[in-house]
Amino acid sequence: MTPFILIAGAAGLLVGLSRQLNGRLSLATSPLIASFWNHLVGCVALTALGLALGGLWPAGVADAPWYAYLGGPIGVVFVALSSWFVARIGAVNTALLIIGGQMVGGLALDLLQSGKLSLWLSGLGVLLIMAGMVVAQGRRDG
């Protein structure tokens, strides 16, 4: 389990670094241009990796329902908005708001899919994240 925790932690650090870099690019250009270059360079790198490792076109990819591909456009919106917010409210506040939104969204999706959920525990997690946002904002203002 420890290797997975370390890899997930490293991925989180890379997400933070990516948001910071895109935020800086957004200040120099615009959130749309920053998002464009983020996705263009990412596409080239991912294509090269996929071609090198193989499996770029898995079996059944054409049979996937149309909505399975909505992650791409949603990701574009996410990167552009993240770039815009990091440049204006900082990386910590942006990350906390994003995580808070993910928690609320995940809570809603779990509730819709299964109907059963440890609502109080999940709700407490969301409240703690939002409290972290308030504390971080308070330190910045004070």
C-alpha contacts under 8 A as a table, 3 or more apart, distances in Angstrom:
res1	aa1	res2	aa2	distance
1	M	4	F	5.39
1	M	5	I	6.46
2	T	5	I	5.05
2	T	6	L	6.22
3	P	6	L	5.09
3	P	7	I	6.09
4	F	7	I	5.06
4	F	8	A	6.00
5	I	8	A	5.13
5	I	9	G	6.04
6	L	9	G	5.01
6	L	10	A	6.11
7	I	10	A	5.03
7	I	11	A	6.12
8	A	11	A	4.97
8	A	12	G	6.23
9	G	12	G	5.04
9	G	13	L	6.34
10	A	13	L	5.04
10	A	14	L	6.23
11	A	14	L	5.02
11	A	15	V	6.20
12	G	15	V	5.05
12	G	16	G	6.32
13	L	16	G	5.14
13	L	17	L	6.20
14	L	17	L	4.96
14	L	18	S	5.92
15	V	18	S	5.00
15	V	19	R	6.14
16	G	19	R	5.19
16	G	20	Q	6.22
16	G	91	A	7.16
16	G	95	A	7.49
17	L	20	Q	5.07
17	L	21	L	6.16
18	S	21	L	5.18
18	S	22	N	6.08
19	R	22	N	5.13
19	R	23	G	5.91
19	R	79	V	7.69
19	R	82	S	6.41
19	R	83	S	6.15
19	R	86	V	6.85
19	R	91	A	7.20
20	Q	23	G	5.00
20	Q	24	R	6.28
20	Q	83	S	7.55
20	Q	86	V	6.55
20	Q	91	A	6.36
21	L	24	R	5.18
21	L	25	L	6.26
22	N	25	L	4.93
22	N	26	S	5.92
22	N	34	A	5.85
22	N	35	S	7.33
22	N	38	N	7.31
22	N	79	V	7.97
22	N	82	S	7.98
22	N	83	S	5.17
23	G	26	S	4.88
23	G	27	L	6.35
23	G	31	P	7.68
23	G	34	A	7.76
23	G	82	S	7.27
23	G	83	S	4.11
23	G	84	W	6.26
23	G	85	F	7.46
23	G	86	V	5.21
23	G	87	A	4.88
24	R	27	L	5.16
24	R	28	A	6.49
24	R	83	S	7.70
24	R	87	A	6.53
25	L	28	A	5.08
25	L	29	T	6.06
25	L	30	S	7.35
25	L	31	P	7.82
25	L	34	A	5.56
25	L	83	S	7.87
26	S	29	T	5.08
26	S	30	S	4.43
26	S	31	P	4.63
26	S	32	L	7.70
26	S	33	I	7.14
26	S	34	A	5.17
26	S	83	S	5.84
26	S	84	W	6.44
26	S	87	A	7.07
27	L	30	S	6.19
27	L	31	P	7.73
27	L	87	A	6.37
29	T	33	I	6.34
29	T	34	A	6.86
30	S	33	I	5.28
30	S	34	A	6.07
30	S	84	W	7.85
31	P	34	A	5.03
31	P	35	S	6.01
31	P	80	A	5.03
31	P	81	L	7.00
31	P	83	S	5.62
31	P	84	W	5.38
32	L	35	S	5.12
32	L	36	F	6.10
32	L	80	A	5.77
33	I	36	F	4.94
33	I	37	W	6.26
34	A	37	W	5.38
34	A	38	N	6.07
34	A	80	A	6.99
34	A	83	S	7.17
35	S	38	N	4.97
35	S	39	H	6.15
35	S	76	V	6.58
35	S	79	V	5.76
35	S	80	A	4.97
35	S	83	S	7.47
36	F	39	H	5.35
36	F	40	L	6.04
37	W	40	L	4.99
37	W	41	V	5.93
38	N	41	V	5.58
38	N	42	G	5.98
39	H	42	G	4.88
39	H	43	C	5.80
39	H	76	V	7.51
40	L	43	C	5.11
40	L	44	V	6.29
41	V	44	V	5.19
41	V	45	A	6.18
42	G	45	A	5.11
42	G	46	L	5.93
43	C	46	L	5.11
43	C	47	T	5.89
44	V	47	T	5.16
44	V	48	A	6.15
45	A	48	A	5.20
45	A	49	L	6.18
46	L	49	L	5.02
46	L	50	G	5.93
47	T	50	G	4.98
47	T	51	L	6.01
47	T	56	L	7.71
48	A	51	L	5.17
48	A	52	A	6.08
49	L	52	A	5.05
49	L	53	L	6.03
50	G	53	L	5.24
50	G	54	G	5.39
50	G	55	G	6.54
50	G	56	L	5.04
51	L	54	G	5.13
51	L	55	G	7.59
51	L	56	L	6.40
55	G	58	P	5.55
57	W	61	V	6.83
58	P	61	V	5.87
59	A	62	A	7.97
60	G	63	D	5.08
60	G	64	A	6.73
61	V	64	A	5.63
64	A	68	A	6.37
65	P	68	A	5.55
65	P	69	Y	7.84
66	W	69	Y	5.96
66	W	70	L	7.63
67	Y	70	L	5.30
68	A	71	G	6.98
69	Y	72	G	6.16
69	Y	73	P	7.98
70	L	73	P	5.61
70	L	74	I	6.17
71	G	74	I	5.06
71	G	75	G	5.85
72	G	75	G	5.04
72	G	76	V	6.35
73	P	76	V	5.04
73	P	77	V	6.43
74	I	77	V	5.19
74	I	78	F	6.14
75	G	78	F	4.88
75	G	79	V	6.09
76	V	79	V	5.27
76	V	80	A	6.18
77	V	80	A	5.21
77	V	81	L	6.04
78	F	81	L	5.27
78	F	82	S	5.92
79	V	82	S	5.04
79	V	83	S	6.05
80	A	83	S	5.18
80	A	84	W	6.30
81	L	84	W	5.02
81	L	85	F	6.10
82	S	85	F	5.12
82	S	86	V	5.93
82	S	94	T	7.01
83	S	86	V	5.41
83	S	87	A	6.38
84	W	87	A	5.53
84	W	88	R	6.60
85	F	88	R	5.06
85	F	89	I	5.71
85	F	90	G	6.98
85	F	94	T	6.15
86	V	89	I	5.55
86	V	90	G	4.49
86	V	91	A	4.98
86	V	93	N	7.89
86	V	94	T	5.81
87	A	90	G	5.99
87	A	91	A	7.91
89	I	93	N	6.17
89	I	94	T	6.61
90	G	93	N	5.70
90	G	94	T	6.15
91	A	94	T	5.12
91	A	95	A	5.95
92	V	95	A	5.13
92	V	96	L	6.11
92	V	136	A	7.54
93	N	96	L	5.12
93	N	97	L	6.11
93	N	133	M	6.09
93	N	136	A	7.00
93	N	137	Q	7.10
94	T	97	L	5.20
94	T	98	I	6.07
95	A	98	I	5.08
95	A	99	I	6.03
96	L	99	I	5.12
96	L	100	G	5.94
96	L	129	I	6.60
96	L	130	M	7.24
96	L	132	G	7.32
96	L	133	M	5.76
97	L	100	G	4.94
97	L	101	G	6.05
97	L	130	M	7.47
97	L	133	M	7.08
98	I	101	G	5.02
98	I	102	Q	6.11
99	I	102	Q	4.93
99	I	103	M	6.10
99	I	129	I	7.46
100	G	103	M	5.07
100	G	104	V	6.23
100	G	126	V	6.01
100	G	129	I	5.93
100	G	130	M	6.34
101	G	104	V	5.14
101	G	105	G	5.96
102	Q	105	G	5.02
102	Q	106	G	5.78
103	M	106	G	5.03
103	M	107	L	5.91
103	M	122	S	7.99
103	M	125	G	7.84
103	M	126	V	5.97
104	V	107	L	5.07
104	V	108	A	6.19
104	V	126	V	6.72
105	G	108	A	5.12
105	G	109	L	6.11
106	G	109	L	5.07
106	G	110	D	5.97
107	L	110	D	5.25
107	L	111	L	6.12
107	L	119	L	7.95
107	L	122	S	6.89
107	L	123	G	7.95
108	A	111	L	5.11
108	A	112	L	6.12
109	L	112	L	5.05
109	L	113	Q	5.97
110	D	113	Q	5.16
110	D	114	S	5.88
110	D	115	G	7.22
110	D	116	K	7.86
110	D	117	L	7.04
111	L	114	S	5.61
111	L	115	G	4.72
111	L	116	K	6.14
111	L	117	L	6.09
112	L	115	G	5.62
114	S	117	L	7.43
118	S	121	L	5.62
118	S	122	S	6.25
119	L	122	S	5.23
119	L	123	G	5.66
120	W	123	G	5.01
120	W	124	L	5.96
121	L	124	L	5.07
121	L	125	G	6.39
122	S	125	G	5.06
122	S	126	V	6.44
123	G	126	V	5.10
123	G	127	L	6.19
124	L	127	L	5.00
124	L	128	L	6.11
125	G	128	L	5.15
125	G	129	I	6.33
126	V	129	I	5.19
126	V	130	M	6.24
127	L	130	M	5.08
127	L	131	A	6.00
128	L	131	A	4.94
128	L	132	G	6.17
129	I	132	G	5.02
129	I	133	M	6.43
130	M	133	M	4.96
130	M	134	V	6.41
131	A	134	V	5.05
131	A	135	V	6.17
132	G	135	V	5.07
132	G	136	A	6.00
133	M	136	A	5.12
133	M	137	Q	6.05
134	V	137	Q	5.08
134	V	138	G	6.04
135	V	138	G	5.01
135	V	139	R	6.30
136	A	139	R	5.26
136	A	140	R	6.39
137	Q	140	R	5.10
137	Q	141	D	6.30
138	G	141	D	5.22
138	G	142	G	5.97
139	R	142	G	5.23
